[in-house]
Structures are given as structure tokens and as C-alpha cells.
Amino acid sequence: MIYKKQKFPEANEVIVCTVKKVLPHSIFVELDEYDKEGMIHISEIAPGRIRNIRDYVSEGRKVVCKILSINQEKAHINLSLRRVNQSQKIKKLQEFKQEERAVNILENSFKDMKKEELFAKIVSRIFEKYNSITSCFNEIVNSSLDLTTLKIEKKLADKISSIVREKIKPPEVKIKTKLLLESFQPDGITKIKKILSEIKKVSQSITLLYMGAPAYKIDITSKDYKEAESYLKKITDITEKMSKDLGCKAKFERQDK
């Protein structure tokens, strides 16, 4: 289930729709995230000439569309299928599934209560500040958002926050690099181990795997790319300085770009 917003969507917004009616030259859809309906003209279904519109869509099918224009007075919304590329489609469907999960978590937060009235009240408070329940929940997880600031009663706010933190884990990013590290000195192995030991000390989020001389795989996991990149810079600086001091040869090869 997705909570339907009562307002109109924005122009150029990418949204999920359900096909309600297929006509010879147009499609009527229900906007899954808004309490609205819209129309897709045959020219906006796919590039090129379309002989049979049902080769592309059918009643009940979910589609990802872009908002072309909105006439609020007449409640007319024109959409396009062909102007949504594959990456936009994948991203939107992922967001849609995340929002469905967020709504489910919210509903489970107040079982055995007057669900419909309470659910609508909580959601309306969330949407006064956030564009989605998912974005609100992410802030609870990442920034310790206090839901009482949204005028949600403390007991319920604490219960929702507790369930959200249990069900949703903070997002992680990972960057990977390969380190080529070698020494041709008699005590080269000892020197290499010393450098690797210092690399591991940078952060507990760093994993180092031996791939076979002279290669080592380094994975850095963090809450965001800025922090991960800072760890990589520290690793690079330490390795380059120690390699120079110890007479070793070092080279980094990024694996995630």
C-alpha cells in the first residue's frame, strides 16, 4: 500500500502509475502516489509509429511515467512513457518499493489502535515537512530525528522511531581499490607487513585481502562517499610515505569507477 497524496504532482516529476483504461489513441492511468488520474497520448507511449497500443500496455499494469503538464482547474494531467529512460525507471521503482515498506513499518507501529484515523494523522504530519515517508524514516536512522518535532505524541513517536531503527539499517557505500605493493629487499616482507598494519589502523570499516603477490584488495565501507574518500586518502598518504621511507614500491588502482 502507498499513501496517496492529496496535492498535485510537479511538472517533470517521475511517478509510478497503474493503467486503468486503454483506448485506441490514449491510455488513462491512476497515479499510485497521488489521489489523481492522468492521460498518456499514443504519441507519448514509445518512439516511432505505434500500430497497436496494447502491444505496449494493458489494464492493471504498473508503468513509470513523467509528468508533462498539469491543469489543476480541470484536473487534467498529461504524462509520458517514452520520456522515461531505463535508469530513471529502475530508480523510481526502487524508491516506490522503499516507500511501500516504509508505509508497512508505519502501520505496524500502531497495531491494535484506531488504525485508519491515526495513520492518516501521522502521515499528514510527516508530509508537512517531507516528500515521502521513506525520507523521514531515513532521517530518523541517520540523524536521530525526534518525531515529536512533527507534533506527534511522544509515546507514539518513540514507538515508531524504535521500530524504524530496528527495521531500517543506515545506508552504506563502498569503494574498492587494489594496492600493488612490493619490495625486493631481503626484509621486504617485514616492511610490507608493517605498511599493511598501518593501513588497517585507519578505520575498522577497512577490509584488506591478499590477492597474490604483489596485489592486495582494499574495501572501504562507510555511511557516505565523503567519509569513505577521506579514509582512502589517509591510506594513500600513509602508504606512499612509508613506501618511500622503507624503499618499497606502491601503486593504487581504483576498482569502483
N, C-alpha and C positions, 0 to 999 in steps of 0.2 A: 504494500500500500504506500502511496505517495500523498502527502498532504497537498491539497490544491490551493494555490494562492488565489486570492480574490482579485488582485490587481491585474493589469495588462502586462504582458512581457515587453521587453525593449526591442527596438529595431536592430536587426543583425544578430540577435541572440540565437544560439543554437539550442534546440529543445527536443525532447522526446515526445512523439505523438502516436496515437492509435488510429488506424484507418477505420472510419465509420461507414462511409459510403463511396462506392466507385461508380462514376458516371463516364460517358464516352469521352468527355473532354476536361474532366476535372475530378478531384478527389476531395472529400470532406473528412477532416480529421478532428479528433479530440486531443487537446493539449494536456498531456498527462500531469504536468506540473502546475497548470493553471485551470481555473474553472471557466474555460473558454473553448470555442471551436474555431477552426480555420479552414482555409481552402487552398489547394495546390492546383494550379492550372497545368494542363498537359505539357505546356512548353517548359515547365519548371520541374518535370519529373526526371528527365535524362537528356543528355545531349543528342542531337540528331532527330530524325523523324521517328515518331512512335506510331506503329500500326495498331497495336492492341495494348491499351493501358494496363490491362490485367496481367500482362507479361512482367510487369514491374511491381505491382502492389495487389493486395487483396484485403477484404474486410477482416478486421481483427489483428492485422499485422502491425507491429511497432516499427516506426521509422524515425530517423533523426533528420530534423528539418532546420532551416534557417528562416527567421522572420524577415520578410521583405518589406511589408508595410502594415500599418495599423490605422484603422479609422474607429476611434473609440465611440463616437456618436452613433455610428451604425453597427458597432460591434463586429466589424469586418477585419479579419486577419488573413493576409496573404503570405504563403510560405513557399519555400523551395526545397526540393530534394537534391537536385543536381548541383547546387552550390555548396554542398557539404562534402568536404574531402574525407578520405579514409581515416586520417589521423584525428580529425575533429569528431568523426563518428565514434571511433574507439574511445576517445577521451570522454565524450558525453555519456556513452553507455556505462562506462566505469563510474562516473560521477552519479549517474542515476541509480546504479546498484548500491553505491555507498549511501545514498540518501534513503533508499528503501530500508537498508539495515539500520540507519540512524533512527528512522521512524519506529521501527520494530523495537529498538532498545528503549525509546522513549515510552512507548505503550507499556512495555513490561515493567517500567519504573513505578507505575501506579496501578497494579493489578488489585482487584477487589475494591476499587473505588468507583465513583461515578465517572466511568472512563471517557465517554464522548465529550461531556461538558468540560472536564478537567483537561483533556487532551487539547481541545480547541483553544482553551485559555492559555496553556503553556506555550503552544505553538505560536499563537499570536504575539506573545511577549518576545519569543525568540526572533520572530520575523520583523519586529520593530527595529532590531539592530543588525540582524544577519540575513543574508540572502538565502541561506539554507540551514537546515538543522545540522548537517554534517560540519559546516564551517564553525558553528557554535560548539559542537562537541570536540572538534579538533583544538579549539582554544582552551577548553576545559582540560584536555590532556596535556597540551604543550605549555600553557601559560597559567594554569591554575585559576581559570575564570571562576568567580563566585557568582552563581546564578541568582543570588538574592539581589544583585545589582540590576537584574531584569525584572524586579518586583515579583519574584517567585518566592513563595513561603519557604522559610529556612529548612524546615523538616523535609519537605519535598525536594528542595534544591539539593540538600545534602544526599538524599537518596538517589536522585538522578545522577549526580556527579560521581557517586561511588560506583554505580553500575556502568557508567560511561568509561571510567578509568579501568574497570575490570574487563570490559568487552573490547575497548579500542586501545591498541598499542600505539605509542608515538611513531610517526613515520620515520623511516631510516633511509639514508642514502649511502651508497658505497662507491668508492673509487678504487681502481686497481692499477698497480704498476708492477713492472718487472725490473728487478735490480740485477745488473751484471756486475759481480764483484769478484775480483781475482788478485792474487799475489803470487809472484814467482820466487819469493824469498824462502829460505829454509823454515822460518817460523811463520809462514804465510797463513796457515790455517788458524793459528792462535790469533793473529791480527784480524782476520776476517771475523772470527767469533766475537772478538771484542767490539767490532763495529756493529754487528748484528745485535749484540746485547744492548748497546746504547739505543738502537732503533726501537727495540721493544719497550724501552723505558718511556718513550714519548707519550704513549697512551695505551690503556688496556683495550681500546677498541681496535688496535692494530694486530693483525694476524700475519705471521711470516712463515712461508712454506718453502722448503728446499726443493728445487725443480731438477737438480742435476747441475754439476759444475759448468759454468760459474753463475748459474741463474737462480734467483730467489723471487718468489711471488709475494707481493705485499698487498694486503687488502685493508682498507681503512673504512670502518663503518661509523657513521655519525648521524646526528639529528638533522644536519643541513650541510650543504656543499661548502659554505664558508668555513665552518669548523673543520671539515674533512680536508680542505685545501690547506688550512693552516698547519694541520698535522703533517701533511705531505711536505710542506716547505721546511718544517723542522727536521724531518727525516732527511731531506735532500741536503740541507745545510750541514747537519751532523756528519752525514756520510762523506760529503765532499771534503770537509775539513779533516776528518780522521783519516780518510784515504790518502790525502796529501801528506799528512804528518807521518803516517805509517808506511808510506811507499806502496799503497795498493792502487788498483785501477778500478774505477766505478763508473757505471753508466745506467741511467734510468730510462725505461721505455714505457710510456703510458699505455694501458690496455683498455681503457674505457672510453676512448674517443674514436 
